[in-house]
Every structure is written in structure tokens, then in C-alpha cells.
Amino acid sequence: MYSEMEKRKFSKDEKLQIIKEAGEQGVTITLGKYGIYPATFYSWKKKFETMGEDGFRHGMTVEHLKEIKRLEKENSMLKKLLAEKELEGRLKDEMIKKSMHNS
């Protein structure tokens, strides 16, 4: 006997709670309680295990997550480089001012 389950969106926090609850109460009981298909549950669980909470961002894949981490690292490096260049420019300006006063 097949009845169509109501399609429902779960928030990131709800998904995390369901994964945790399934580990404590048992998968079958938990999925029945929330009306979730096993394939959906195991998809959430795999995303969480491979990518952590970021795995629940819409359309996130391991490749996307790696690219985001790479870009965040590159961005941080560029910010440091820019700060160093600004500091270098200020020091040069101060040295020029001092040399003009001493000449």
C-alpha cells in the first residue's frame, strides 16, 4: 500500500538533529517519525560525513567545497599581501619625509 508522503523541506539544523536522533533511536524509527525516505536520510548522512554542515548548502558537492576553501585561502593571502604593500608604502613615505627634513 503506497501513499504519497508530503514533500517537506528540512532546515540544516533539522537535518542534523534527525541524523543525531537516528544514531541514538535507530534509523527505522526516526525515519518513520519524520516521514523521510531512507535514500534521503543516507544522502544527508553522506553529505554531513564528507563535508560537515557545509554539505547542506544548496547544491553543495565535495568539489564545490574544495573550491570554496581554496578561494578563501587565496583571498586571505591576497588580503595579507595588500596589507603588507600598504605598510611598505607608508614606511617609504615616512622615510622620504625624514630625508627631506634632514637635507
C-alpha positions as CSV (number, residue, x, y, z in Angstrom):
1,M,0.0,0.0,0.0
2,Y,1.7,3.2,-1.3
3,S,0.7,6.6,0.0
4,E,2.4,9.7,-1.2
5,M,4.3,11.4,1.5
6,E,4.0,15.2,1.8
7,K,7.1,16.7,0.4
8,R,8.7,18.8,3.1
9,K,11.8,20.9,3.3
10,F,14.0,20.4,6.4
11,S,16.4,23.1,7.6
12,K,20.1,22.4,8.2
13,D,19.5,22.2,11.9
14,E,16.6,19.8,11.5
15,K,18.7,17.5,9.3
16,L,21.5,17.5,11.8
17,Q,19.0,16.7,14.6
18,I,17.5,13.8,12.6
19,I,20.9,12.3,11.8
20,K,21.8,12.5,15.5
21,E,18.4,11.1,16.6
22,A,18.7,8.2,14.1
23,G,22.1,7.4,15.7
24,E,20.5,7.3,19.1
25,Q,17.0,5.9,18.5
26,G,17.6,3.9,15.4
27,V,17.2,4.8,11.7
28,T,13.9,3.0,11.0
29,I,12.1,4.6,14.0
30,T,13.4,8.1,13.3
31,L,12.6,8.0,9.5
32,G,9.1,6.8,10.3
33,K,8.6,9.5,12.8
34,Y,9.5,12.3,10.3
35,G,8.3,10.5,7.1
36,I,11.7,10.5,5.4
37,Y,12.7,8.0,2.8
38,P,15.9,6.0,3.6
39,A,17.6,7.3,0.4
40,T,17.0,10.9,1.5
41,F,18.4,10.1,5.0
42,Y,21.5,8.4,3.7
43,S,22.1,11.2,1.2
44,W,22.1,13.7,4.1
45,K,24.3,11.5,6.3
46,K,26.9,11.1,3.5
47,K,26.9,14.8,2.8
48,F,27.4,15.5,6.5
49,E,30.2,12.9,6.8
50,T,32.1,14.1,3.8
51,M,31.5,17.9,4.1
52,G,30.2,18.7,7.5
53,E,27.4,21.2,7.9
54,D,28.5,22.9,4.7
55,G,27.2,19.9,2.8
56,F,23.7,21.1,3.5
57,R,24.2,24.3,1.5
58,H,22.0,24.1,-1.7
59,G,23.7,22.2,-4.4
60,M,26.9,21.7,-2.5
61,T,29.3,19.0,-3.7
62,V,32.7,18.0,-2.4
63,E,34.3,19.7,-5.4
64,H,32.4,22.9,-4.7
65,L,33.5,22.8,-1.1
66,K,37.2,22.3,-2.1
67,E,37.0,25.2,-4.5
68,I,35.4,27.4,-1.8
69,K,38.1,26.5,0.7
70,R,40.8,27.2,-2.0
71,L,39.3,30.6,-2.8
72,E,39.0,31.5,0.9
73,K,42.7,30.7,1.4
74,E,43.7,32.7,-1.7
75,N,41.6,35.6,-0.6
76,S,43.2,35.6,2.8
77,M,46.7,35.5,1.2
78,L,45.8,38.5,-1.1
79,K,44.5,40.5,1.9
80,K,47.8,39.9,3.8
81,L,49.8,40.9,0.7
82,L,47.7,44.1,0.2
83,A,48.2,45.0,3.9
84,E,52.0,44.4,3.6
85,K,52.1,46.6,0.4
86,E,50.2,49.4,2.2
87,L,52.5,49.3,5.2
88,E,55.5,49.3,2.8
89,G,54.1,52.4,1.1
90,R,53.6,54.2,4.4
91,L,57.1,53.4,5.5
92,K,58.6,54.7,2.2
93,D,56.6,57.9,2.6
94,E,57.9,58.4,6.1
95,M,61.5,57.8,5.0
96,I,61.1,60.3,2.2
97,K,59.7,62.9,4.6
98,K,62.5,62.3,7.0
99,S,65.2,62.5,4.3
100,M,63.7,65.8,3.0
101,H,63.8,67.3,6.5
102,N,67.4,66.2,7.1
103,S,68.7,67.6,3.8
